[in-house]
Amino acid sequence: MKREGFELAKWLPICIIAVILMIIYKTIDNLGQITAAIGGFLFIISPLLYGILFSYFLYIPHHAVEKLLKKVKILFISKHARGFSTVIVFVLLLGLIVFILSFVVPIVTENVLSLVNSIPGYITDVMDYFNNLPADSIWVTLNIPDIIQNSSGDIVNSLVNIDGIGQVAQGVMGFAGGVFSMIMGLVISLYILLDRERIGSFFMRLNAAVFKRDKRVNAVIKYLSQINKVLFTFIASKGLDSLINFAAATTILLIFNVPYALLLGLIAGAFNFIPYLGSIISAFIISAITLITTDLNTGLYVMLCLLVFHQLDGNFIEPRIMKSSLKVSPILVIIAVVIGGAYFNIVGMFLAVPVAVIIKQILNEYIASTEHEKAKADSAHDDKPDVPTA
């Protein structure tokens, strides 16, 4: 019997390791199918995910309106404050959506179509400029006109061939599906806001049932609170700063009579969500389009104004908006943005910083708790009296 027990203790860990390695191998071998299955599942539950996201953003105004309505002396309104606040918030949200669809979207669409239609003419102007350069110019040796012609031809061919048309059709279908998911998400968020206490109570009970020990339960609540604080701080502060960037860039472009000012201003605001690198990318895009659509002097003036504003924003405006809530090294930010962009494209670049900050906080707390436990053990060992030996 001892022999069998010994053999079992010897081979059981080896079998477990072999099974784990086999699972890892099969996962890597079928990674495409697994990724497709995960993507399909996320697409199915996307209305629920949108609902959670919308309710997260709408909670602050919803809660503020509800508090105000509870102070109203009319009993019927104060008693049904949550329902009235939900209606008010969603009416305001729908009004904002209607305003964007009625005024902002048509202007941006017109700018995009005008820019796309004007690209062949701009490409011709650029090629004529380089073709008319002196023969001893360094730009002549680079054959830039040939590079532009080949690149523009590849872009046009990719858009007009069957594959390109299919991709455009898939994009249109995906956009329609996304709009439907967002509409369903708005409806789901309405019910989440109305029933948030019951939903929160359920997850608190689930947390207590899963982790059982009070220490672990409190740790989970603590980490979730920190994640919420980091995400809200980043999104709210970056959102406000992006609005400032949009207004400043649009104003600068309007002052210099640059075409597509609203579209380029939206680019500046959107890319501002990518820390450090976003402002550089947007400034390059805006300056390049300004240079092509106007002249050299206007392009340089716009670039200079954008660089001055970004320095002002990075050193004075944004730090005062964010305060000290997101203390993170610029090196960590750049690494997070690069990794997020490499694996998850533009969405990964937007979400890289809050995720990096959350991981950093969790690791710092783990290290601090480990050091505290070690210091406590060392202190207990030092306080223990020495027993004399014979």
Secondary structure as a PSIPRED ss2 file (coil, helix, strand):
# PSIPRED VFORMAT (PSIPRED V4.0)

   1 M C   1.000  0.000  0.000
   2 K H   0.000  1.000  0.000
   3 R H   0.000  1.000  0.000
   4 E H   0.000  1.000  0.000
   5 G H   0.000  1.000  0.000
   6 F H   0.000  1.000  0.000
   7 E H   0.000  1.000  0.000
   8 L H   0.000  1.000  0.000
   9 A H   0.000  1.000  0.000
  10 K H   0.000  1.000  0.000
  11 W H   0.000  1.000  0.000
  12 L H   0.000  1.000  0.000
  13 P H   0.000  1.000  0.000
  14 I H   0.000  1.000  0.000
  15 C H   0.000  1.000  0.000
  16 I H   0.000  1.000  0.000
  17 I H   0.000  1.000  0.000
  18 A H   0.000  1.000  0.000
  19 V H   0.000  1.000  0.000
  20 I H   0.000  1.000  0.000
  21 L H   0.000  1.000  0.000
  22 M H   0.000  1.000  0.000
  23 I H   0.000  1.000  0.000
  24 I H   0.000  1.000  0.000
  25 Y H   0.000  1.000  0.000
  26 K H   0.000  1.000  0.000
  27 T H   0.000  1.000  0.000
  28 I H   0.000  1.000  0.000
  29 D H   0.000  1.000  0.000
  30 N C   1.000  0.000  0.000
  31 L H   0.000  1.000  0.000
  32 G H   0.000  1.000  0.000
  33 Q H   0.000  1.000  0.000
  34 I H   0.000  1.000  0.000
  35 T H   0.000  1.000  0.000
  36 A H   0.000  1.000  0.000
  37 A H   0.000  1.000  0.000
  38 I H   0.000  1.000  0.000
  39 G H   0.000  1.000  0.000
  40 G H   0.000  1.000  0.000
  41 F H   0.000  1.000  0.000
  42 L H   0.000  1.000  0.000
  43 F H   0.000  1.000  0.000
  44 I H   0.000  1.000  0.000
  45 I C   1.000  0.000  0.000
  46 S H   0.000  1.000  0.000
  47 P H   0.000  1.000  0.000
  48 L H   0.000  1.000  0.000
  49 L H   0.000  1.000  0.000
  50 Y H   0.000  1.000  0.000
  51 G H   0.000  1.000  0.000
  52 I H   0.000  1.000  0.000
  53 L H   0.000  1.000  0.000
  54 F H   0.000  1.000  0.000
  55 S H   0.000  1.000  0.000
  56 Y H   0.000  1.000  0.000
  57 F H   0.000  1.000  0.000
  58 L H   0.000  1.000  0.000
  59 Y H   0.000  1.000  0.000
  60 I H   0.000  1.000  0.000
  61 P H   0.000  1.000  0.000
  62 H H   0.000  1.000  0.000
  63 H H   0.000  1.000  0.000
  64 A H   0.000  1.000  0.000
  65 V H   0.000  1.000  0.000
  66 E H   0.000  1.000  0.000
  67 K H   0.000  1.000  0.000
  68 L H   0.000  1.000  0.000
  69 L H   0.000  1.000  0.000
  70 K H   0.000  1.000  0.000
  71 K C   1.000  0.000  0.000
  72 V C   1.000  0.000  0.000
  73 K C   1.000  0.000  0.000
  74 I C   1.000  0.000  0.000
  75 L H   0.000  1.000  0.000
  76 F H   0.000  1.000  0.000
  77 I H   0.000  1.000  0.000
  78 S H   0.000  1.000  0.000
  79 K H   0.000  1.000  0.000
  80 H C   1.000  0.000  0.000
  81 A H   0.000  1.000  0.000
  82 R H   0.000  1.000  0.000
  83 G H   0.000  1.000  0.000
  84 F H   0.000  1.000  0.000
  85 S H   0.000  1.000  0.000
  86 T H   0.000  1.000  0.000
  87 V H   0.000  1.000  0.000
  88 I H   0.000  1.000  0.000
  89 V H   0.000  1.000  0.000
  90 F H   0.000  1.000  0.000
  91 V H   0.000  1.000  0.000
  92 L H   0.000  1.000  0.000
  93 L H   0.000  1.000  0.000
  94 L H   0.000  1.000  0.000
  95 G H   0.000  1.000  0.000
  96 L H   0.000  1.000  0.000
  97 I H   0.000  1.000  0.000
  98 V H   0.000  1.000  0.000
  99 F H   0.000  1.000  0.000
 100 I H   0.000  1.000  0.000
 101 L H   0.000  1.000  0.000
 102 S H   0.000  1.000  0.000
 103 F H   0.000  1.000  0.000
 104 V H   0.000  1.000  0.000
 105 V H   0.000  1.000  0.000
 106 P H   0.000  1.000  0.000
 107 I H   0.000  1.000  0.000
 108 V H   0.000  1.000  0.000
 109 T H   0.000  1.000  0.000
 110 E H   0.000  1.000  0.000
 111 N H   0.000  1.000  0.000
 112 V H   0.000  1.000  0.000
 113 L H   0.000  1.000  0.000
 114 S H   0.000  1.000  0.000
 115 L H   0.000  1.000  0.000
 116 V H   0.000  1.000  0.000
 117 N H   0.000  1.000  0.000
 118 S H   0.000  1.000  0.000
 119 I H   0.000  1.000  0.000
 120 P H   0.000  1.000  0.000
 121 G H   0.000  1.000  0.000
 122 Y H   0.000  1.000  0.000
 123 I H   0.000  1.000  0.000
 124 T H   0.000  1.000  0.000
 125 D H   0.000  1.000  0.000
 126 V H   0.000  1.000  0.000
 127 M H   0.000  1.000  0.000
 128 D H   0.000  1.000  0.000
 129 Y H   0.000  1.000  0.000
 130 F H   0.000  1.000  0.000
 131 N H   0.000  1.000  0.000
 132 N C   1.000  0.000  0.000
 133 L C   1.000  0.000  0.000
 134 P C   1.000  0.000  0.000
 135 A C   1.000  0.000  0.000
 136 D C   1.000  0.000  0.000
 137 S C   1.000  0.000  0.000
 138 I H   0.000  1.000  0.000
 139 W H   0.000  1.000  0.000
 140 V H   0.000  1.000  0.000
 141 T H   0.000  1.000  0.000
 142 L C   1.000  0.000  0.000
 143 N C   1.000  0.000  0.000
 144 I H   0.000  1.000  0.000
 145 P H   0.000  1.000  0.000
 146 D H   0.000  1.000  0.000
 147 I H   0.000  1.000  0.000
 148 I H   0.000  1.000  0.000
 149 Q H   0.000  1.000  0.000
 150 N H   0.000  1.000  0.000
 151 S H   0.000  1.000  0.000
 152 S H   0.000  1.000  0.000
 153 G H   0.000  1.000  0.000
 154 D H   0.000  1.000  0.000
 155 I H   0.000  1.000  0.000
 156 V H   0.000  1.000  0.000
 157 N H   0.000  1.000  0.000
 158 S H   0.000  1.000  0.000
 159 L H   0.000  1.000  0.000
 160 V H   0.000  1.000  0.000
 161 N C   1.000  0.000  0.000
 162 I H   0.000  1.000  0.000
 163 D H   0.000  1.000  0.000
 164 G H   0.000  1.000  0.000
 165 I H   0.000  1.000  0.000
 166 G H   0.000  1.000  0.000
 167 Q H   0.000  1.000  0.000
 168 V H   0.000  1.000  0.000
 169 A H   0.000  1.000  0.000
 170 Q H   0.000  1.000  0.000
 171 G H   0.000  1.000  0.000
 172 V H   0.000  1.000  0.000
 173 M H   0.000  1.000  0.000
 174 G H   0.000  1.000  0.000
 175 F H   0.000  1.000  0.000
 176 A H   0.000  1.000  0.000
 177 G H   0.000  1.000  0.000
 178 G H   0.000  1.000  0.000
 179 V H   0.000  1.000  0.000
 180 F H   0.000  1.000  0.000
 181 S H   0.000  1.000  0.000
 182 M H   0.000  1.000  0.000
 183 I H   0.000  1.000  0.000
 184 M H   0.000  1.000  0.000
 185 G H   0.000  1.000  0.000
 186 L H   0.000  1.000  0.000
 187 V H   0.000  1.000  0.000
 188 I H   0.000  1.000  0.000
 189 S H   0.000  1.000  0.000
 190 L H   0.000  1.000  0.000
 191 Y H   0.000  1.000  0.000
 192 I H   0.000  1.000  0.000
 193 L H   0.000  1.000  0.000
 194 L H   0.000  1.000  0.000
 195 D C   1.000  0.000  0.000
 196 R H   0.000  1.000  0.000
 197 E H   0.000  1.000  0.000
 198 R H   0.000  1.000  0.000
 199 I H   0.000  1.000  0.000
 200 G H   0.000  1.000  0.000
 201 S H   0.000  1.000  0.000
 202 F H   0.000  1.000  0.000
 203 F H   0.000  1.000  0.000
 204 M H   0.000  1.000  0.000
 205 R H   0.000  1.000  0.000
 206 L H   0.000  1.000  0.000
 207 N H   0.000  1.000  0.000
 208 A H   0.000  1.000  0.000
 209 A H   0.000  1.000  0.000
 210 V H   0.000  1.000  0.000
 211 F H   0.000  1.000  0.000
 212 K C   1.000  0.000  0.000
 213 R C   1.000  0.000  0.000
 214 D H   0.000  1.000  0.000
 215 K H   0.000  1.000  0.000
 216 R H   0.000  1.000  0.000
 217 V H   0.000  1.000  0.000
 218 N H   0.000  1.000  0.000
 219 A H   0.000  1.000  0.000
 220 V H   0.000  1.000  0.000
 221 I H   0.000  1.000  0.000
 222 K H   0.000  1.000  0.000
 223 Y H   0.000  1.000  0.000
 224 L H   0.000  1.000  0.000
 225 S H   0.000  1.000  0.000
 226 Q H   0.000  1.000  0.000
 227 I H   0.000  1.000  0.000
 228 N H   0.000  1.000  0.000
 229 K H   0.000  1.000  0.000
 230 V H   0.000  1.000  0.000
 231 L H   0.000  1.000  0.000
 232 F H   0.000  1.000  0.000
 233 T H   0.000  1.000  0.000
 234 F H   0.000  1.000  0.000
 235 I H   0.000  1.000  0.000
 236 A H   0.000  1.000  0.000
 237 S H   0.000  1.000  0.000
 238 K H   0.000  1.000  0.000
 239 G H   0.000  1.000  0.000
 240 L H   0.000  1.000  0.000
 241 D H   0.000  1.000  0.000
 242 S H   0.000  1.000  0.000
 243 L H   0.000  1.000  0.000
 244 I H   0.000  1.000  0.000
 245 N H   0.000  1.000  0.000
 246 F H   0.000  1.000  0.000
 247 A H   0.000  1.000  0.000
 248 A H   0.000  1.000  0.000
 249 A H   0.000  1.000  0.000
 250 T H   0.000  1.000  0.000
 251 T H   0.000  1.000  0.000
 252 I H   0.000  1.000  0.000
 253 L H   0.000  1.000  0.000
 254 L H   0.000  1.000  0.000
 255 I H   0.000  1.000  0.000
 256 F C   1.000  0.000  0.000
 257 N C   1.000  0.000  0.000
 258 V C   1.000  0.000  0.000
 259 P C   1.000  0.000  0.000
 260 Y C   1.000  0.000  0.000
 261 A H   0.000  1.000  0.000
 262 L H   0.000  1.000  0.000
 263 L H   0.000  1.000  0.000
 264 L H   0.000  1.000  0.000
 265 G H   0.000  1.000  0.000
 266 L H   0.000  1.000  0.000
 267 I H   0.000  1.000  0.000
 268 A H   0.000  1.000  0.000
 269 G H   0.000  1.000  0.000
 270 A H   0.000  1.000  0.000
 271 F H   0.000  1.000  0.000
 272 N C   1.000  0.000  0.000
 273 F C   1.000  0.000  0.000
 274 I C   1.000  0.000  0.000
 275 P C   1.000  0.000  0.000
 276 Y C   1.000  0.000  0.000
 277 L H   0.000  1.000  0.000
 278 G H   0.000  1.000  0.000
 279 S H   0.000  1.000  0.000
 280 I H   0.000  1.000  0.000
 281 I H   0.000  1.000  0.000
 282 S H   0.000  1.000  0.000
 283 A H   0.000  1.000  0.000
 284 F H   0.000  1.000  0.000
 285 I H   0.000  1.000  0.000
 286 I H   0.000  1.000  0.000
 287 S H   0.000  1.000  0.000
 288 A H   0.000  1.000  0.000
 289 I H   0.000  1.000  0.000
 290 T H   0.000  1.000  0.000
 291 L H   0.000  1.000  0.000
 292 I H   0.000  1.000  0.000
 293 T H   0.000  1.000  0.000
 294 T C   1.000  0.000  0.000
 295 D C   1.000  0.000  0.000
 296 L H   0.000  1.000  0.000
 297 N H   0.000  1.000  0.000
 298 T H   0.000  1.000  0.000
 299 G H   0.000  1.000  0.000
 300 L H   0.000  1.000  0.000
 301 Y H   0.000  1.000  0.000
 302 V H   0.000  1.000  0.000
 303 M H   0.000  1.000  0.000
 304 L H   0.000  1.000  0.000
 305 C H   0.000  1.000  0.000
 306 L H   0.000  1.000  0.000
 307 L H   0.000  1.000  0.000
 308 V H   0.000  1.000  0.000
 309 F H   0.000  1.000  0.000
 310 H H   0.000  1.000  0.000
 311 Q H   0.000  1.000  0.000
 312 L H   0.000  1.000  0.000
 313 D H   0.000  1.000  0.000
 314 G H   0.000  1.000  0.000
 315 N H   0.000  1.000  0.000
 316 F H   0.000  1.000  0.000
 317 I H   0.000  1.000  0.000
 318 E H   0.000  1.000  0.000
 319 P H   0.000  1.000  0.000
 320 R H   0.000  1.000  0.000
 321 I H   0.000  1.000  0.000
 322 M H   0.000  1.000  0.000
 323 K C   1.000  0.000  0.000
 324 S C   1.000  0.000  0.000
 325 S C   1.000  0.000  0.000
 326 L C   1.000  0.000  0.000
 327 K C   1.000  0.000  0.000
 328 V C   1.000  0.000  0.000
 329 S C   1.000  0.000  0.000
 330 P H   0.000  1.000  0.000
 331 I H   0.000  1.000  0.000
 332 L H   0.000  1.000  0.000
 333 V H   0.000  1.000  0.000
 334 I H   0.000  1.000  0.000
 335 I H   0.000  1.000  0.000
 336 A H   0.000  1.000  0.000
 337 V H   0.000  1.000  0.000
 338 V H   0.000  1.000  0.000
 339 I H   0.000  1.000  0.000
 340 G H   0.000  1.000  0.000
 341 G H   0.000  1.000  0.000
 342 A H   0.000  1.000  0.000
 343 Y H   0.000  1.000  0.000
 344 F H   0.000  1.000  0.000
 345 N H   0.000  1.000  0.000
 346 I H   0.000  1.000  0.000
 347 V H   0.000  1.000  0.000
 348 G H   0.000  1.000  0.000
 349 M H   0.000  1.000  0.000
 350 F H   0.000  1.000  0.000
 351 L H   0.000  1.000  0.000
 352 A H   0.000  1.000  0.000
 353 V H   0.000  1.000  0.000
 354 P H   0.000  1.000  0.000
 355 V H   0.000  1.000  0.000
 356 A H   0.000  1.000  0.000
 357 V H   0.000  1.000  0.000
 358 I H   0.000  1.000  0.000
 359 I H   0.000  1.000  0.000
 360 K H   0.000  1.000  0.000
 361 Q H   0.000  1.000  0.000
 362 I H   0.000  1.000  0.000
 363 L H   0.000  1.000  0.000
 364 N H   0.000  1.000  0.000
 365 E H   0.000  1.000  0.000
 366 Y H   0.000  1.000  0.000
 367 I H   0.000  1.000  0.000
 368 A H   0.000  1.000  0.000
 369 S H   0.000  1.000  0.000
 370 T H   0.000  1.000  0.000
 371 E H   0.000  1.000  0.000
 372 H H   0.000  1.000  0.000
 373 E H   0.000  1.000  0.000
 374 K H   0.000  1.000  0.000
 375 A H   0.000  1.000  0.000
 376 K H   0.000  1.000  0.000
 377 A H   0.000  1.000  0.000
 378 D H   0.000  1.000  0.000
 379 S H   0.000  1.000  0.000
 380 A H   0.000  1.000  0.000
 381 H H   0.000  1.000  0.000
 382 D H   0.000  1.000  0.000
 383 D H   0.000  1.000  0.000
 384 K C   1.000  0.000  0.000
 385 P C   1.000  0.000  0.000
 386 D C   1.000  0.000  0.000
 387 V C   1.000  0.000  0.000
 388 P C   1.000  0.000  0.000
 389 T C   1.000  0.000  0.000
 390 A C   1.000  0.000  0.000
